[in-house]
Amino acid sequence: MLLSSIFVVLLAKLVLADDYGVDSKSKFDFDMYQGPKAQSDTQDLPASDLTFTLTGGQSFFNPYVADRLGTTGPILISSVNLIQQLAHFVRERVPERQVHAKGAGASGYFEVTTENGAKLSMAKVFNKVGKRTPVTARFSTIAGNSGSPDTVRDLRGLGFKLRTEDGILDWPFLNHPVFWLRDPVKFPHFIHSQKRHPAKHVTDHNDFWDYLSANNESIHQVMRTFTDLGTPYGYRHMSGWAGNTFRAVAADGSWSYIKYGVRLSHDNCGLNLVKDCCYNRSRNQE
């Protein structure tokens, strides 16, 4: 919120300092709603004027649209465009387009330290304080390709596989509490814009910024990524936030919606803050 406020203030100062006048346009002017307006304008075009088609060749007015109840209601599984987009995406076998392709692994254990889990869930992994469960973890960048640096400015993924008595429990997290988008139908387009171009084999910065500027719900995550939060000092310096919500059923049959999170026992450190973080940690240990 603070970053957003600073961003708005800077924009206001730039506009007020413009010498071009109210009615004239500066070469630095940018309409952040231009992309959404262009997307909505296609809704009224005839099929003959549309350039995007479904798998069967049927004209479709917007690749970012999925059927939902009302304007902001839940997405319908009967949405043809949504199902086709995701079906194509998970079957892609272009190595440079796979998300979370590059990462590192670790093994350890999950230890119960409070009774909170047992109160909410009958799962045996939470039933006793001090109980340990074997865990395999994987940490990764999202858009990183083969040969990309570990220090790249990007979100990171955290995946934990708990081998419980009830079976495998998978916990996926990201190291940011917000994300680039809300609608799942946009996810394949977003990932393709961030990856290397399949023909040129290099990152296409026009694709990168065209998507972000045309879908302004991503601005919050853009501003977070371009701070020190976008370049963590290694995988040990990241917290994790879940994108999934679970339905936990207690022993008495009651249930609750819950979200898991991973919190560090020390500070989150960015590459530019390493000295300060290490200094604070050494002081805390004293």
C-alpha positions in Angstrom: 0.0 0.0 0.0 2.9 2.4 0.8 4.5 1.6 -2.5 1.3 2.2 -4.3 0.8 5.5 -2.6 4.3 6.6 -3.5 3.7 5.5 -7.1 0.5 7.6 -7.3 2.2 10.6 -5.8 5.1 10.4 -8.3 2.6 10.2 -11.2 0.7 13.2 -9.8 4.0 15.2 -9.6 4.9 14.3 -13.2 1.5 15.4 -14.4 1.6 18.7 -12.5 5.1 19.4 -13.8 4.1 18.8 -17.4 4.4 21.9 -19.6 2.4 20.6 -22.4 -1.0 21.9 -21.1 -4.2 20.1 -20.1 -5.5 19.3 -23.6 -2.2 18.3 -25.2 -0.4 15.0 -24.8 3.1 14.5 -23.6 5.3 11.8 -25.2 5.4 10.3 -21.7 1.6 10.0 -21.3 0.3 6.5 -20.8 -3.4 5.3 -20.4 -3.3 2.3 -18.0 -6.9 1.4 -19.1 -6.0 1.2 -22.8 -5.6 -2.5 -22.7 -8.8 -3.4 -20.8 -10.7 -1.0 -23.1 -9.3 -2.7 -26.2 -10.3 -6.1 -24.8 -13.9 -5.0 -24.1 -14.3 -3.3 -27.5 -14.0 -6.7 -29.2 -17.3 -8.0 -27.5 -19.4 -6.2 -30.1 -17.5 -7.1 -33.2 -18.9 -9.5 -35.8 -17.3 -12.9 -36.0 -15.7 -12.1 -39.4 -13.7 -9.3 -37.8 -12.2 -11.5 -35.0 -8.7 -12.8 -35.2 -8.8 -15.2 -32.2 -10.4 -18.7 -32.6 -11.0 -21.7 -30.5 -9.4 -25.1 -31.3 -12.2 -26.0 -33.8 -11.8 -22.7 -35.7 -14.8 -20.9 -34.2 -14.3 -17.2 -33.8 -14.0 -16.0 -30.2 -13.9 -12.4 -29.1 -11.3 -12.4 -26.3 -8.7 -15.0 -25.3 -8.8 -13.7 -21.7 -12.5 -14.3 -21.2 -14.1 -17.3 -19.3 -17.8 -17.9 -18.6 -18.8 -17.0 -15.0 -22.0 -16.4 -13.0 -22.7 -12.7 -13.2 -19.9 -10.1 -13.6 -17.6 -11.3 -10.7 -19.1 -14.6 -9.8 -17.5 -18.1 -9.8 -16.0 -19.4 -13.1 -18.0 -22.1 -14.8 -16.3 -25.4 -15.7 -18.4 -25.4 -18.9 -16.3 -22.4 -20.2 -15.0 -23.8 -23.5 -12.2 -21.2 -23.9 -11.0 -21.7 -20.3 -10.8 -25.5 -20.6 -9.1 -25.4 -24.0 -6.5 -22.8 -22.9 -5.5 -24.8 -19.8 -5.6 -28.2 -21.7 -3.2 -26.8 -24.3 -1.0 -25.2 -21.6 -0.4 -28.4 -19.5 0.4 -30.4 -22.6 3.0 -28.1 -23.9 6.4 -29.8 -24.3 8.5 -26.8 -25.2 11.1 -27.0 -22.4 11.7 -23.3 -22.3 8.0 -22.7 -21.6 7.6 -24.9 -18.6 7.0 -23.0 -15.4 9.2 -23.6 -12.3 11.6 -25.5 -14.6 14.7 -24.6 -12.6 15.1 -25.1 -8.9 16.8 -26.9 -6.0 15.7 -29.6 -3.5 16.1 -30.3 0.2 14.8 -32.8 2.7 13.9 -32.5 6.3 11.0 -32.9 8.6 7.8 -31.2 9.7 7.4 -30.9 13.5 4.1 -30.1 15.3 4.7 -27.4 17.9 1.1 -26.5 19.0 -2.3 -28.1 19.3 -3.9 -25.7 16.8 -3.7 -28.2 13.9 -5.4 -31.0 15.9 -8.3 -28.7 16.8 -9.0 -27.9 13.1 -8.2 -31.2 11.4 -8.4 -35.0 12.1 -5.3 -35.5 9.9 -2.7 -37.7 11.8 0.1 -35.4 10.8 -1.2 -32.8 13.3 -2.4 -35.1 16.1 0.4 -34.8 18.6 2.8 -32.0 19.7 6.4 -33.0 18.9 5.4 -35.4 16.1 7.7 -35.3 13.1 6.8 -36.1 9.5 9.4 -36.5 6.7 9.4 -33.7 4.1 10.9 -33.2 0.7 11.0 -29.6 -0.5 11.7 -28.0 -3.9 12.4 -24.3 -4.4 12.4 -22.7 -7.8 12.1 -19.6 -9.9 9.0 -19.3 -12.1 10.1 -17.9 -15.4 13.7 -19.1 -15.2 15.0 -21.1 -18.2 17.9 -23.4 -18.6 21.0 -21.4 -17.8 19.2 -18.6 -16.1 20.8 -17.2 -12.9 19.4 -17.9 -9.4 19.5 -14.2 -8.7 17.0 -13.3 -11.4 14.2 -10.8 -10.5 11.2 -13.1 -10.3 8.8 -14.8 -7.9 9.9 -18.0 -6.3 7.9 -21.2 -5.7 8.1 -23.4 -2.6 6.8 -27.0 -2.8 6.6 -29.3 0.2 5.7 -33.0 0.0 4.8 -34.4 3.5 4.8 -38.2 3.7 2.0 -38.6 6.3 0.3 -41.7 7.7 -2.8 -40.7 5.7 -0.9 -40.4 2.5 1.0 -37.7 0.6 0.2 -34.1 1.5 1.4 -31.5 -1.0 1.8 -27.8 0.0 2.6 -25.4 -2.8 3.5 -21.8 -2.0 4.8 -18.6 -3.6 7.1 -16.2 -1.8 4.6 -13.3 -2.4 1.1 -13.0 -0.9 -0.3 -11.5 -4.1 -0.2 -12.7 -7.7 -0.2 -11.3 -11.2 -3.8 -12.2 -12.1 -7.1 -13.5 -10.8 -8.7 -15.3 -13.8 -7.1 -18.7 -14.6 -7.8 -18.3 -18.3 -5.1 -15.6 -18.4 -2.4 -17.8 -16.9 -1.1 -19.4 -20.1 -0.9 -16.0 -21.8 0.9 -14.5 -18.9 3.5 -17.3 -18.7 4.1 -17.2 -22.4 4.8 -13.4 -22.2 7.4 -13.9 -19.5 9.2 -16.9 -21.1 11.7 -16.9 -23.9 10.2 -16.5 -27.4 10.0 -20.0 -28.9 11.3 -18.7 -32.3 14.0 -16.2 -31.1 15.0 -18.1 -28.0 15.4 -14.9 -26.0 13.1 -13.0 -23.7 10.8 -10.7 -25.7 10.5 -7.5 -23.6 7.6 -6.3 -25.8 5.6 -9.5 -24.9 6.7 -9.0 -21.3 5.4 -5.4 -20.9 2.5 -5.7 -23.4 0.7 -8.2 -21.1 1.4 -6.3 -17.9 0.3 -2.9 -19.3 -2.8 -4.4 -20.9 -3.9 -6.2 -17.7 -3.6 -3.6 -15.0 -4.7 -5.9 -12.2 -1.0 -7.0 -12.2 0.3 -3.6 -11.1 0.4 -4.6 -7.4 2.7 -7.6 -8.1 4.8 -5.6 -10.6 5.6 -3.0 -7.9 6.4 -5.7 -5.3 8.6 -7.6 -7.8 10.7 -4.5 -8.7 11.7 -4.0 -5.0 14.1 -6.1 -3.0 11.3 -8.6 -2.5 11.9 -9.7 -6.2 15.5 -10.7 -5.5 15.7 -12.7 -2.3 19.0 -13.7 -0.9 18.7 -17.4 -1.5 15.9 -19.9 -0.8 16.5 -19.8 2.9 15.4 -16.1 3.0 11.8 -16.5 1.8 8.5 -16.9 3.4 5.7 -18.7 1.6 2.0 -17.9 1.0 -0.5 -20.5 -0.3 -2.7 -19.9 -3.3 -5.0 -22.8 -2.3 -7.6 -22.9 0.4 -8.2 -26.2 2.1 -11.3 -27.6 3.8 -10.2 -29.0 7.1 -12.5 -31.5 8.9 -12.1 -32.0 12.6 -12.7 -35.2 14.6 -16.2 -34.1 15.6 -17.2 -33.5 12.0 -17.0 -29.7 12.0 -15.0 -28.1 9.3 -13.2 -24.9 8.5 -11.6 -23.2 5.5 -7.9 -22.8 6.1 -4.8 -21.5 4.3 -1.3 -22.6 5.2 1.7 -20.4 5.3 5.5 -20.7 5.8 7.1 -18.1 8.0 10.9 -17.7 8.5 12.4 -17.7 12.0 14.6 -14.8 10.8 14.2 -11.8 8.5 13.4 -11.9 4.8 16.6 -10.7 3.0 17.0 -9.3 -0.4 20.3 -9.2 -2.3 20.6 -5.5 -1.5 19.9 -6.0 2.2 22.2 -8.9 3.0 24.6 -7.0 5.3 21.7 -5.5 7.4 20.0 -8.9 7.7 23.1 -10.7 8.8 23.9 -8.0 11.3 20.4 -8.1 12.8 20.5 -11.9 13.0 23.8 -11.9 14.8 22.5 -9.4 17.3 19.3 -11.5 17.9 21.5 -14.5 18.5 23.5 -12.7 21.1 
